[in-house]
Amino acid sequence: GAGVSQSPRYKVAKRGQDVALRCDPISGHVSLFWYQQALGQGPEFLTYFQNEAQLDKSGLPSDRFFAERPEGSVSTLKIQRTQQEDSAVYLCASSLGWGGNSPLHFGNGTRLTVT
Amino acid sequence: KQEVTQIPAALSVPEGENLVLNCSFTDSAIYNLQWFRQDPGKGLTSLLLIQSSQREQTSGRLNASLDKSSGRSTLYIAASQPGDSATYLCAASTQGGSEKLVFGKGTKLTVNP
């Protein structure tokens, strides 16, 4: 079956440009997460959605980062006025339920390079 | 604030060896502990999820244990194979309704034929 799909796979942006990263979760999955993974590090939490509701955005590094999931399925992570420190792999994950009882299914990520 | 540490950072073993990967966490009030595998350039694959009320979980050649009181989890891999080569990450979710996971930096495992 289809897994979590992320696009684009790679994105190169010039400093100051806006970018939008897309995540298609597994159909029917209620929970959706965004994580940021720097080279050689573990993923760091950015934000969490339960259906269309953004329940936790405590990990978003600044107000340049914005995420939405308007219909409770596809999600977009937008970064405005990109900076070099935004360069990382952005991972999306979904799970069937909530409450920490369901394993997470990750996409392959979008590698963002800001030049 | 929950912090997760994994030791060693890298491990190289010959094929067929049994091995243990270690994970420690600072806040014992966890909701669950998960182990993931990450292949180069890929996302993470969930291996095992241990609820806070459980002591261990098993899947095939993998066995994960959880000791909340000591803040430790181990992933045991039996009869290692070259295909097991990957980075293994553990992650803890903390009680209190938060869904987020706090990850360690991972252990890079190489199994040599």
Contacts between the chains, C-beta under 8 A, distances in Angstrom:
chain1	res1	chain2	res2	distance
A	4	B	43	7.3
A	31	B	99	6.5
A	33	B	99	7.3
A	33	B	100	7.3
A	40	B	105	7.1
A	41	B	105	5.7
A	42	B	4	7.5
A	42	B	89	5.5
A	42	B	91	7.4
A	42	B	103	3.2
A	42	B	104	5.4
A	42	B	105	5.0
A	42	B	106	5.8
A	43	B	44	7.3
A	43	B	89	7.8
A	43	B	101	7.8
A	43	B	103	5.1
A	44	B	103	7.2
A	45	B	100	4.0
A	45	B	101	6.6
A	45	B	102	7.3
A	48	B	99	4.9
A	48	B	100	6.1
A	50	B	99	7.8
A	55	B	99	7.2
A	56	B	98	6.5
A	56	B	99	6.5
A	56	B	100	6.3
A	58	B	100	7.7
A	59	B	100	6.8
A	91	B	43	5.7
A	91	B	44	7.2
A	93	B	43	7.7
A	93	B	44	7.5
A	98	B	99	6.5
A	99	B	99	7.8
A	100	B	31	4.6
A	100	B	32	4.9
A	100	B	51	8.0
A	100	B	93	4.9
A	100	B	99	6.5
A	101	B	32	7.7
A	101	B	51	7.3
A	103	B	34	6.9
A	103	B	46	3.9
A	103	B	49	5.1
A	104	B	34	7.3
A	104	B	36	7.9
A	104	B	44	7.4
A	104	B	46	5.8
A	104	B	101	7.4
A	105	B	46	6.9
A	106	B	36	7.8
A	106	B	43	3.5
A	106	B	44	4.3
A	106	B	45	7.3
A	106	B	46	8.0
A	107	B	43	5.2
A	108	B	41	7.4
A	108	B	42	5.4
A	108	B	43	4.7
A	109	B	42	7.8
A	109	B	43	5.5
